[in-house]
C-alpha cells in the first residue's frame, strides 16, 4: 500500500461527489489552526504578502496568497499536505506540530475561500495527479 494511500482514497471519494471534498465542519476545524500557525505569514484572510511575486534579497519569494488568487490551486492535495508537513522555500516544516488530519483541515479552510471556478480547475488537476499514480 502506498505511503499516502489515504490521501488517494480521499481524492477518489471526492471524485464521486459533486461537492467539495470537505464538509464545512471540516473547514471550520482548520480555521483556528490556520490562525495559530499560518496567518502571521499568509495573512488573516489568506491574502499573502503584497509583494509575493517579487524575489527577496535571499532569492526567495514572500508568502503567497492561499485564497485562490495565486498558485496554491496548481498543486494536488498530496503536494499541499507535503508542503505543510515538510516546508518549502521560506515556509517551515510543520511535521511534529501539525498532524496530517490537521493539515487537511487547514487546506479545507483555505479552499473555502476559493471561487467555484478555481476549485473546479484544482479538482481537474487533482484527478490528473491521481491518474498518474495509479
C-alpha positions in Angstrom: 0.0 0.0 0.0 1.5 3.4 -1.0 2.6 5.7 1.8 -0.1 8.2 1.1 -2.9 5.8 0.1 -5.3 7.5 2.5 -4.9 10.8 0.5 -5.5 8.9 -2.7 -8.6 7.5 -1.1 -9.8 11.0 -0.3 -9.2 12.0 -3.9 -11.2 9.1 -5.2 -14.1 9.8 -2.8 -14.0 13.4 -3.8 -14.2 12.4 -7.5 -17.5 10.7 -6.8 -19.1 13.7 -5.3 -20.1 16.9 -7.0 -19.4 19.0 -3.9 -16.0 19.8 -2.5 -14.0 17.1 -0.8 -14.5 18.5 2.6 -17.6 19.3 4.7 -18.0 22.9 6.1 -17.4 21.5 9.6 -14.0 20.1 8.4 -13.0 23.6 7.1 -14.1 25.1 10.4 -11.7 22.8 12.2 -8.9 24.3 10.1 -9.7 27.9 10.9 -8.1 28.1 14.4 -5.1 26.0 13.2 -4.6 28.4 10.3 -4.9 31.4 12.6 -2.4 30.0 15.0 0.2 28.6 12.6 -0.2 30.3 9.2 -1.9 33.7 9.4 1.2 35.6 10.7 2.8 35.0 7.3 0.0 34.3 4.8 -2.5 36.9 6.3 -5.7 36.6 8.3 -7.7 36.2 5.1 -5.0 34.1 3.3 -4.2 37.1 1.2 -0.4 36.6 1.4 2.2 39.3 1.2 1.5 42.3 -1.0 4.8 41.7 -2.9 4.5 37.9 -3.1 5.7 37.8 -6.7 8.9 39.7 -6.1 12.1 37.9 -5.1 13.6 38.9 -1.8 17.3 39.6 -1.3 17.9 35.9 -0.5 16.3 34.9 -3.8 13.1 33.5 -2.2 9.6 34.8 -2.6 7.4 36.2 0.2 4.4 34.1 1.4 1.9 33.8 -1.4 -1.9 34.2 -1.1 -3.6 30.9 -0.3 -7.1 32.2 -1.1 -7.3 31.0 -4.7 -5.8 34.1 -6.2 -2.3 32.7 -6.6 -0.8 29.3 -7.4 -1.9 27.1 -4.5 -4.6 25.6 -6.7 -1.9 24.4 -9.1 -0.9 21.7 -6.7 -2.7 18.4 -6.0 -3.7 17.5 -2.4 -0.8 15.3 -1.6 1.6 18.1 -2.6 -0.2 20.6 -0.4 -0.1 18.3 2.6 3.6 17.7 1.9 4.3 21.4 1.7 2.7 21.9 5.1 4.4 18.9 6.7 7.9 19.3 5.2 8.1 23.0 4.3 9.3 24.7 1.1 11.3 27.8 0.5 10.8 30.1 3.5 7.9 28.1 4.8 8.9 26.0 7.8 8.0 22.3 8.2 5.1 21.7 10.5 5.5 17.9 10.9 5.6 17.2 14.6 3.4 20.3 15.2 0.5 19.6 12.9 -0.8 16.2 12.2 -1.9 15.2 8.7 -5.6 15.5 9.6 -4.8 19.0 10.9 -3.0 19.8 7.7 -6.0 18.6 5.7 -8.3 20.8 7.9 -6.2 23.8 7.1 -6.3 23.0 3.4 -10.1 22.7 3.7 -10.2 26.1 5.4 -8.2 27.7 2.7 -10.2 26.1 -0.1 -13.4 27.5 1.4 -12.1 30.9 0.1 -11.7 29.6 -3.4 -14.3 30.6 -6.0 -16.0 27.6 -7.7 -14.1 28.1 -11.0 -10.8 27.9 -9.2 -11.9 24.9 -7.2 -13.1 23.1 -10.3 -9.8 23.7 -12.0 -8.0 22.3 -9.0 -10.3 19.3 -8.9 -9.3 18.5 -12.5 -5.6 18.9 -11.7 -6.2 16.5 -8.7 -7.8 13.9 -10.9 -4.9 14.0 -13.4 -2.4 13.6 -10.5 -4.4 10.7 -9.1 -4.5 9.0 -12.5 -0.7 9.3 -12.8 -0.2 7.4 -9.5 -2.5 4.5 -10.4 
